[in-house]
Amino acid sequence: MASAAVAAGSPDFARALLAWQRKHGRHDLPWQNTRDPYRVWLSEIMLQQTQVATVIGYYERFLQRFPDIHALAAAPLEAVLEAWAGLGYYSRARMAHRCAQAVAGAGGGAFPASAAALEQLPGIGPSTAAAIAAFCFGERAAILDANVKRVLSRHRAVAGDPKRPDVLAELWQHARALLPPARAMGRYTQAIMDLGATVCTRTRPRCDACPVRADCQARLQGRTAELPGRGTTTPRPVRAAHLLVALRNQAVLLEERAPSGIWGGLLGLPEFASPAQLHAAALALGAGEPDRLDERRHGFTHFTLLFTPHLLRLPQQLPTPDAPGRRWLPLAQIESAALPAPLRVLLRDVRDAHAGRAQHDPAAARRPPARGRA
């Protein structure tokens, strides 16, 4: 059960965090030390469900390609997905593109200056809106990302799964009650995020280094390990798929995936529910049975994808793709294409094996394929 009462705000909490952040917080991240809403917004979107170390390179490359909101809004969605490919959770990229178009259009390129108005834009939730408002406009707005939920669950001993509406509501009350004056909002917001990311970690928190340990209720009650609470977990279902890896002249056959669903809007390999369907598609391309490769797994939030690649080497002359949205992509271009990370890894392996095969026997890449395994 969540605690019954919500403590009044304590200026000591904010004061201690601000003092700690000056000495021990993070100060050299590429999206810090700016009040540009575009850069702050982009970093907040990328950091949702993704580690800082992973985001840094993507953030810098993304800005090189789309330096401002107008450049992002004017870009085709495929170009945005190409820049995002490998970062995961691709709905964020699609929503970011929609948000950029909304800001560049109705907003004339200027982000709204309040959290309430920011939250009306596509893909911006309450915590992201508050972060932008605090960092860029000094608004006294509370954030509640995963790190802050953990800090407040422990400091105020809020029991229960933070995903539960009643627990989440209590955490929001604490988050708002502990805010400092508006002039310190940017630094405070960074401080509480830094505390959760570097000290009040999910496992093995460094309580001895915590600036607010003196009145942390989880530490005082010996409940650090049990807070925040966790919901019940169920095994993720497994979804199976068969993927056709059709090669010809150092190119692979790809198709544009539907805008919604997993890997929505990205390029993918032709996908089939059964080997029989895949073999029929291979025959339609004028080739024999493909070689079945080792199956692979990729975990999503709600299920595990078990996919089996089937390698098909086609005759010399490139056939015309037999469906709208299909194209041939040179294997040399897979690093820059809008491919999901697991398929990029698969195609790297296929490319490297194909190159090694051709080097060992130059005629092998030109030879019609032998009948493969079923």
C-alpha positions, -999 to +999 in steps of 0.1 A: +000+000+000+011+036-007+017+057+023-014+075+035+000+110+039+020+133+017+048+152+035+050+189+030+078+202+009+112+205+025+136+233+014+164+212+028+158+185+002+162+209-028+190+228-011+210+196-005+204+183-041+216+216-056+247+217-035+255+181-044+249+187-081+275+215-082+302+191-071+291+156-081+264+160-108+269+155-146+280+187-164+294+176-197+265+159-215+261+173-250+225+185-243+234+204-211+243+241-208+217+251-234+183+266-232+175+257-268+141+239-265+148+219-297+180+204-283+165+198-248+133+182-263+154+160-286+175+147-257+144+141-235+127+121-263+158+100-270+164+094-233+130+078-228+137+041-220+173+044-233+206+047-214+226+080-216+257+062-230+237+049-259+220+082-267+250+105-269+262+093-303+227+092-318+220+127-304+251+142-319+246+126-353+209+135-354+218+172-348+243+171-376+216+159-399+187+179-386+202+210-368+169+227-360+132+221-359+127+233-394+152+209-408+135+180-390+100+190-400+110+193-437+127+159-438+109+129-451+100+104-425+123+077-440+153+100-434+143+105-398+139+068-393+173+062-409+189+086-384+170+069-356+177+033-367+192+012-339+180+034-311+148+014-307+112+023-298+106+037-332+073+053-324+094+080-307+109+089-340+075+090-358+061+112-330+091+134-330+087+140-367+050+149-361+059+172-332+085+190-353+060+196-381+035+209-355+060+233-340+074+244-373+039+249-387+014+263-362+042+274-338+063+291-365+093+272-351+090+282-315+082+257-288+055+268-262+070+281-230+048+263-205+046+226-195+008+226-200+011+238-236+041+216-244+021+186-233-004+192-261+023+185-287+026+150-302+048+126-282+053+149-253+041+136-219+039+153-185+075+146-174+090+155-208+070+187-209+081+197-174+117+190-182+116+213-212+097+240-193+122+238-164+154+237-184+145+262-210+119+286-194+125+282-157+090+271-150+084+255-116+073+222-130+080+187-116+094+158-136+088+121-128+109+099-150+121+065-139+150+078-120+130+104-101+103+078-093+130+057-077+144+085-057+111+097-043+098+061-037+127+055-014+131+090+001+094+092+011+089+054+015+061+052-010+052+016-013+036-001-042+042-004-079+048+032-094+027+021-124-004+019-102-025+051-105-027+057-068+011+053-062+019+074-093-005+102-080+013+102-046+047+104-063+035+134-084+024+151-052+058+146-036+076+157-068+057+190-068+060+196-031+098+193-030+104+218-058+128+248-052+121+284-062+118+289-100+152+304-103+168+271-094+146+248-115+170+240-143+198+229-119+174+211-096+158+191-124+193+180-135+202+172-099+173+149-092+178+131-125+216+127-118+209+114-083+187+086-096+210+078-124+243+077-105+236+072-068+201+060-061+204+032-086+180+003-090+205-022-076+233-015-051+224+022-044+253+042-030+235+055+001+267+067+016+271+092-012+235+104-012+230+141-002+195+134+012+203+102+031+197+118+065+159+117+062+156+090+035+128+069+049+138+037+030+173+039+045+160+046+080+135+018+078+159-007+061+136-009+030+160+003+003+160-030-015+122-034-016+114+002-028+102+011-053+077-017-054+074-040-084+043-053-101+037-089-109+056-102-139+044-128-164+066-146-190+067-127-223+049-146-251+070-157-281+061-147-316+076-166-345+084-153-380+103-165-410+124-139-429+135-141-465+171-129-471+171-127-510+205-117-524+215-108-559+246-088-571+256-078-536+221-064-529+193-076-506+156-075-512+138-053-486+103-040-481+088-010-463+070-021-431+036-008-422+036+025-404+022+009-372+033-021-353+069-033-345+095-015-365+068+006-380+079+026-411+113+010-413+128-012-440+126-049-433+131-083-448+100-100-464+083-117-435+061-149-435+042-168-409+054-202-421+082-218-441+057-229-467+047-193-474+083-182-476+092-210-500+063-201-522+076-165-523+111-178-532+097-198-561+079-167-573+113-149-575+125-177-599+147-195-575+149-228-557+145-235-520+164-211-497+189-222-470+175-221-435+199-202-412+200-204-374+171-188-356+175-156-336+157-139-308+149-102-301+131-090-269+105-064-271+086-049-241+057-072-243+069-102-263+100-120-277+104-123-314+118-156-326+128-152-362+143-177-386+162-162-416+162-181-449+190-172-474+182-172-511+208-165-538+192-153-570+205-155-606+225-127-621+198-105-635+179-086-608+142-094-608+118-066-603+104-066-568+070-083-570+051-060-546+048-022-540+072-009-514+099-034-521+134-024-532+169-038-536+195-023-512+232-029-518+247-047-488+273-019-486+245+005-476+230-014-447+247+007-421+230+039-432+196+024-441+165+026-420+168-009-406+160-021-371+191-032-352+185-070-352+181-070-389+211-049-394+231-073-374+217-102-394+226-086-427+261-078-415+266-114-408+252-124-442+273-097-459+305-109-442+297-145-450+289-137-486+321-117-490+342-146-475+325-171-498+332-150-528+368-144-518+374-181-513+357-190-545+349-160-568+326-181-590+306-191-560+287-158-558+277-162-594+267-199-593+230-207-591+222-219-555+221-255-547+189-269-533+188-258-497+175-274-465+138-275-459 
